Amino acid sequence: QNDTPPIVPQVVPASSGPVVRSSPSASPVFLDPRHLDTADVDFTDLAALSGPALARAACARVFASVFELLTEDTELPGRDGEARARARAEAVRLLQLAADTATGIEVRPWAERIASELCGLGALSARLAETDVQEIFVHGPDRVLVRRGNAVPAEIDAKFSCPQAIEVVVRRLTGTNFGAENPIVDARTLDGADVYAVHESVASGGPVVNITLPSPTEPRWTLERLLQEGALSPAVANLLSVCVQAGLGHR
């Protein structure tokens, strides 16, 4: 990790990271969206909600349903145009059903966000492509901060649809399982970014993610460079590549 961010996560003990954010005192209790039937999503209790609470509840249920639909035979949805179009269409359909029950559902923009998270990197996609970004901090679905150069991290206008969306993006970035069963991930992406993530089951207000990007001026120690420098033999490089692709370093 580079410089310690001004907001330090607090990891809380768990039975089996980090801004502590309290939940609304009168929040209704929802079923875990991951256990909802894809073909029969119940939105009837959304009528009592509005604003951020409505967005969180509706998007969480729609995201979980579409994720299940797209991952019948795979661990993660594809990143191709066909998968994104299918995700967008199904999200629109379900959000329109939710809009029949509750007012304030923003069908099109929410569906686009969900499709981007399912088939890409969601709120992180544009920031990861910016060369002056040094670190990215995700403090739950509603807060994303970016540090550029040596400046203090600043909050940006970017959100995730739900906590599960952050989980999926972390899994896609690192190739590592991330969830309640594996609540802490410390990995490096193929592009040399260091990713540290703490699941919401052990971090209040989570999931919490810290991504430290390599400086564009620093040479990256890729397998190709290690081979060129003679630090690795071709056989060892091939073995390491296979192990990384299989996720063996995180088991």
C-alpha positions in Angstrom: 0.0 0.0 0.0 1.1 3.6 -0.6 0.1 6.5 1.7 -2.4 5.8 4.3 -5.7 7.4 3.3 -7.2 10.1 5.5 -10.2 7.8 6.2 -8.9 4.7 7.9 -11.2 1.6 7.8 -12.1 -0.1 11.0 -12.4 -3.8 10.8 -14.9 -5.2 13.3 -14.7 -8.7 14.8 -16.8 -11.4 13.1 -17.7 -15.0 13.9 -16.1 -16.9 11.1 -11.8 -2.6 6.9 -13.6 1.5 6.0 -15.9 4.1 7.0 -18.4 3.1 9.6 -21.8 4.2 8.3 -24.9 3.7 10.3 -28.1 2.3 8.7 -31.4 4.1 8.9 -33.0 3.5 12.2 -36.3 2.4 10.7 -35.1 0.3 7.8 -37.4 -2.5 6.7 -36.0 -6.0 6.7 -35.5 -7.5 3.3 -34.8 -11.0 2.2 -31.3 -11.7 1.1 -31.5 -10.9 -2.7 -29.3 -13.8 -3.5 -32.0 -16.2 -2.5 -34.8 -14.7 -4.4 -36.4 -16.6 -7.3 -35.2 -15.1 -10.6 -38.6 -15.7 -12.2 -40.6 -14.2 -9.3 -39.1 -11.1 -7.7 -41.4 -9.6 -5.1 -41.5 -5.8 -5.1 -44.7 -5.3 -3.1 -42.9 -3.9 0.0 -41.1 -1.2 -2.0 -44.2 1.1 -1.9 -43.2 2.3 1.6 -39.7 3.4 0.5 -38.4 6.4 -1.3 -35.0 8.0 -2.2 -31.8 6.1 -1.5 -33.6 3.3 0.4 -35.8 2.6 -2.6 -32.8 2.6 -5.0 -30.9 0.2 -2.7 -33.7 -2.3 -2.3 -34.9 -2.3 -5.9 -31.4 -2.5 -7.4 -30.2 -5.2 -5.0 -33.1 -7.5 -6.0 -32.8 -6.8 -9.7 -29.0 -7.2 -9.6 -29.3 -10.6 -7.8 -31.9 -11.8 -10.2 -30.1 -10.9 -13.4 -26.8 -12.2 -12.0 -28.4 -15.6 -11.4 -29.9 -15.5 -14.9 -26.5 -14.8 -16.5 -24.4 -17.2 -14.5 -26.3 -20.5 -15.0 -23.2 -22.1 -16.5 -20.4 -19.6 -15.6 -19.0 -18.1 -12.4 -19.3 -14.5 -13.7 -21.3 -13.0 -16.5 -19.5 -12.5 -19.8 -18.1 -9.1 -20.8 -19.3 -9.3 -24.4 -21.9 -7.1 -26.0 -24.5 -9.9 -26.1 -24.3 -10.5 -22.3 -24.5 -6.8 -21.6 -27.5 -6.4 -23.8 -29.2 -9.4 -22.2 -28.4 -8.0 -18.7 -29.8 -4.5 -19.7 -33.0 -5.9 -21.1 -33.7 -8.1 -18.1 -32.9 -5.3 -15.7 -35.2 -3.0 -17.6 -38.0 -5.6 -17.4 -37.7 -6.1 -13.7 -37.3 -2.4 -12.8 -40.4 -1.7 -14.8 -42.2 -4.3 -12.7 -40.9 -2.5 -9.6 -42.0 0.8 -10.9 -45.6 -0.5 -11.0 -45.4 -0.9 -7.2 -43.2 2.1 -6.1 -42.8 5.6 -7.5 -39.4 7.0 -8.1 -37.9 4.0 -9.9 -35.4 5.3 -12.5 -35.6 2.4 -14.9 -33.2 3.2 -17.7 -30.2 4.7 -15.7 -30.5 2.0 -13.0 -30.6 -0.7 -15.7 -27.5 0.7 -17.4 -25.6 0.8 -14.1 -26.6 -2.8 -13.3 -25.6 -4.1 -16.7 -22.2 -2.2 -16.4 -21.5 -3.9 -13.1 -22.6 -7.3 -14.2 -20.6 -7.3 -17.5 -17.8 -4.9 -16.7 -16.3 -2.9 -13.8 -19.2 -0.5 -13.1 -18.2 2.7 -11.4 -14.5 1.8 -11.5 -14.2 1.4 -15.2 -13.6 5.0 -16.2 -11.3 5.7 -13.2 -9.1 2.7 -13.8 -8.4 4.0 -17.3 -7.3 7.5 -16.1 -3.5 7.7 -16.0 -3.4 10.3 -13.1 -5.4 8.2 -10.7 -3.2 6.6 -8.0 -5.7 5.1 -5.7 -9.4 4.3 -5.6 -11.4 3.8 -2.4 -14.9 2.2 -2.3 -16.7 2.6 1.0 -19.9 0.7 0.4 -22.2 1.1 -2.7 -22.8 4.9 -2.2 -19.2 6.2 -1.8 -16.3 6.2 -4.1 -13.1 8.3 -3.6 -10.2 8.8 -5.9 -6.7 10.0 -5.2 -4.8 11.7 -8.0 -1.1 12.2 -7.6 -0.3 13.3 -4.1 -3.6 15.0 -3.5 -6.1 14.1 -0.8 -8.7 11.5 -1.9 -11.8 13.2 -3.2 -15.3 11.8 -3.5 -16.6 11.4 -7.0 -20.1 11.2 -8.5 -20.1 7.4 -8.9 -22.1 4.7 -7.1 -22.7 1.0 -7.2 -26.2 -0.4 -7.3 -25.7 -2.7 -4.3 -23.1 -4.5 -2.2 -23.2 -7.6 -4.4 -22.2 -5.5 -7.4 -19.0 -4.6 -5.6 -18.3 -8.2 -4.8 -18.7 -9.1 -8.5 -16.4 -6.3 -9.6 -13.7 -7.4 -7.1 -14.0 -11.0 -8.3 -13.6 -9.9 -11.9 -10.6 -7.7 -11.1 -8.7 -10.2 -9.1 -9.9 -13.6 -10.3 -10.5 -14.4 -6.6 -13.6 -15.5 -4.8 -14.9 -12.7 -2.6 -17.9 -13.0 -0.3 -19.0 -14.0 3.2 -17.1 -17.3 2.9 -13.9 -15.4 1.8 -14.3 -12.0 3.3 -10.8 -10.5 2.9 -9.0 -10.4 -0.5 -5.5 -9.1 -0.9 -4.5 -9.6 -4.6 -2.7 -8.1 -7.5 -4.4 -7.7 -10.9 -2.7 -8.7 -14.2 -2.1 -4.9 -14.8 -0.1 -4.6 -11.5 -2.8 -2.9 -9.4 -3.0 -4.0 -5.7 -6.5 -4.7 -4.6 -7.5 -5.0 -0.9 -11.1 -5.7 -0.2 -13.1 -6.4 3.0 -16.6 -7.9 2.8 -19.6 -6.3 4.4 -19.9 -9.3 6.8 -16.7 -8.0 8.7 -16.7 -4.3 7.7 -19.4 -2.0 8.9 -20.7 0.0 5.9 -18.9 -2.3 3.5 -17.9 -3.9 1.2 -14.7 -1.8 1.4 -12.2 -1.8 -1.4 -8.8 -0.1 -1.8 -7.1 -0.2 -5.2 -3.5 1.1 -5.5 -2.6 1.6 -9.1 1.0 1.3 -10.4 2.7 4.5 -11.4 2.8 4.9 -15.1 6.5 5.9 -14.8 7.5 2.8 -13.0 8.4 -0.3 -15.1 6.1 -3.2 -14.3 7.6 -6.6 -13.5 5.5 -8.6 -15.8 6.3 -12.2 -16.7 7.6 -11.1 -20.0 10.0 -8.7 -18.4 11.2 -11.3 -15.9 11.8 -13.6 -18.8 13.8 -10.9 -20.6 15.9 -10.2 -17.5 16.6 -13.9 -17.1 14.9 -14.0 -13.7 12.6 -16.8 -14.8 12.9 -19.7 -17.1 10.2 -20.2 -19.7 9.0 -23.3 -17.9 8.6 -21.5 -14.6 6.9 -18.6 -16.2 4.4 -20.9 -17.9 3.7 -22.6 -14.6 3.1 -19.3 -12.8 0.8 -18.1 -15.5 -1.3 -21.3 -15.2 -1.4 -21.0 -11.4 -2.5 -17.3 -11.5 -5.2 -18.0 -14.1 -6.5 -20.9 -11.9 -6.5 -18.7 -8.8 -4.3 -21.1 -6.9 -2.4 -18.2 -5.2 -5.6 -17.2 -3.3 -6.8 -20.6 -2.0 
